[in-house]
Amino acid sequence: MGEERIKMRSKKLLAGILLGVSLCFIPVLGYGEISQDIVEGKVSLIDFYLLQTKVSYIMWNPTNSLYIDFYYDADGRVGRNLKFPESVDTRGKICIDIIERADISSYEKSGDLLDIFPLKLIIIYQFIKNTKYSLTTDMNTDIVAVYRDRADIPLAYFYQGEYHLWEK
């Protein structure tokens, strides 16, 4: 009887050890952690300030039909991604990508696009200019902008103080 008890305890102990070891190899569901690459990542101050500018613009214009993005183009890569004409040099400039979410086909047909785009860009530029960080000093030399319709088709662009319809 004593020997049977010892065998039973040994089997229970062995089963407990095997269960514990097997649970060590099963990933714990719901366990997560934030990647250290993201936590320790370096963001340039101008990118941070441009993000703050975007948030300010959105907060002051919540019902506006524009979607905007700001980028600082250090090496010309942003300009190529936004597919500006080759004659447009975006290096060292703030690029503004403006997408109109409303239907603007009536503006295109009536030729008013070159009247509407400058008004919208000037309002957007005021948010960049009036930050406490002084991101730009001159809209004509520091800003390049593209204006797109809701289908993401470029309609017009701003470069060196001039507004241009997009070349077809």
C-alpha positions in Angstrom: 0.0 0.0 0.0 2.8 2.4 0.8 4.6 1.6 -2.4 1.5 2.3 -4.5 1.1 5.7 -2.8 4.7 6.6 -3.7 4.1 5.6 -7.4 0.9 7.6 -7.5 2.6 10.7 -6.1 5.5 10.3 -8.5 3.1 10.1 -11.5 1.2 13.2 -10.3 4.5 15.0 -9.8 5.8 14.0 -13.2 2.5 15.0 -14.8 2.7 18.4 -13.1 6.3 19.0 -14.3 5.4 18.0 -17.9 2.4 20.3 -17.8 4.5 23.2 -16.5 7.2 22.7 -19.1 4.8 22.4 -21.9 3.0 25.7 -20.9 6.4 27.4 -21.2 6.4 26.8 -24.9 2.9 28.1 -25.6 2.9 31.9 -26.3 0.7 33.9 -24.0 -2.2 35.3 -25.8 -2.9 39.0 -25.3 0.7 39.7 -24.3 2.2 42.6 -26.3 4.8 45.2 -26.1 5.6 48.4 -28.0 8.5 48.0 -30.3 11.6 49.7 -29.0 12.4 50.9 -32.6 9.3 53.1 -32.4 9.8 54.2 -28.8 13.5 55.2 -29.4 13.0 56.5 -33.0 14.3 59.9 -33.9 11.9 62.4 -35.5 13.2 65.6 -36.9 11.8 68.8 -35.3 10.5 70.1 -38.5 8.4 66.9 -39.1 7.1 67.2 -35.6 6.2 70.9 -36.1 4.6 70.2 -39.4 2.4 67.5 -37.7 1.4 70.1 -35.1 0.6 72.5 -37.9 -1.6 69.9 -39.6 -3.5 69.2 -36.3 -4.0 72.9 -35.7 -5.4 73.4 -39.3 -7.8 70.4 -38.8 -8.9 71.6 -35.4 -9.6 75.2 -36.7 -11.3 73.9 -39.9 -13.2 70.7 -38.8 -15.9 71.0 -41.6 -13.4 71.9 -44.4 -13.5 69.6 -47.4 -9.7 69.5 -47.7 -7.3 66.8 -46.7 -3.8 68.1 -46.3 -0.4 66.7 -45.6 2.8 68.6 -44.9 6.3 67.2 -45.7 9.8 68.6 -45.4 11.7 67.5 -48.5 15.4 67.4 -47.6 16.6 65.6 -50.7 13.9 65.7 -53.4 12.4 62.4 -52.6 9.0 63.8 -51.5 8.7 65.7 -54.8 9.2 62.6 -56.8 6.7 60.7 -54.7 4.1 63.5 -55.2 4.9 63.3 -58.9 5.6 66.9 -59.5 6.8 67.9 -63.0 10.5 67.4 -63.5 11.1 71.1 -63.6 9.9 71.5 -60.0 12.8 71.3 -57.5 11.4 70.4 -54.0 14.7 70.0 -52.2 14.8 71.9 -48.9 11.2 73.0 -49.2 8.0 72.3 -47.4 5.7 70.3 -49.7 1.9 70.6 -49.2 -0.3 67.9 -50.6 -3.9 69.1 -50.8 -6.7 66.8 -51.7 -10.2 68.2 -52.2 -12.7 65.7 -50.8 -15.7 67.6 -52.3 -16.7 67.4 -56.0 -14.7 70.1 -57.8 -15.5 69.2 -61.4 -17.5 72.4 -61.7 -14.3 74.4 -60.9 -12.3 72.6 -63.5 -14.9 73.2 -66.2 -15.3 76.9 -65.4 -11.6 77.6 -65.2 -11.9 78.9 -61.6 -9.4 76.4 -60.3 -6.6 78.9 -60.5 -8.7 81.3 -58.5 -9.7 78.8 -55.8 -6.4 77.0 -55.3 -4.5 80.2 -54.3 -7.1 81.2 -51.7 -7.0 77.8 -50.1 -3.2 77.7 -50.1 -2.9 81.1 -48.6 -5.1 80.0 -45.7 -3.1 76.8 -45.2 0.2 78.8 -45.4 -1.0 81.1 -42.5 -1.0 78.0 -40.2 2.7 77.3 -41.2 3.8 80.9 -41.0 2.1 81.7 -37.7 3.5 78.9 -35.7 5.7 79.8 -32.8 8.6 78.0 -34.5 8.9 80.2 -37.6 9.0 77.3 -40.1 9.2 79.6 -43.2 9.9 83.2 -44.1 8.6 83.4 -47.6 5.8 81.3 -49.2 7.2 81.8 -52.7 10.6 80.2 -51.9 9.8 77.9 -49.0 6.6 76.2 -50.2 5.7 73.8 -53.0 2.1 72.6 -53.2 0.0 70.2 -55.2 -3.8 70.3 -55.4 -5.6 67.1 -56.2 -9.2 66.0 -56.7 -10.8 63.3 -54.6 -9.8 60.6 -57.1 -6.1 61.7 -56.3 -5.6 63.2 -59.8 -3.3 66.2 -59.7 -5.1 69.4 -61.0 -2.7 72.2 -60.2 0.5 73.0 -58.4 2.3 76.0 -56.8 6.0 76.6 -57.3 8.2 79.7 -56.9 5.3 82.0 -56.4 3.3 80.9 -59.4 0.2 78.7 -59.7 0.1 76.3 -62.6 -2.5 73.9 -64.0 -1.2 70.4 -64.1 0.2 69.4 -67.5 -1.8 66.6 -69.0 
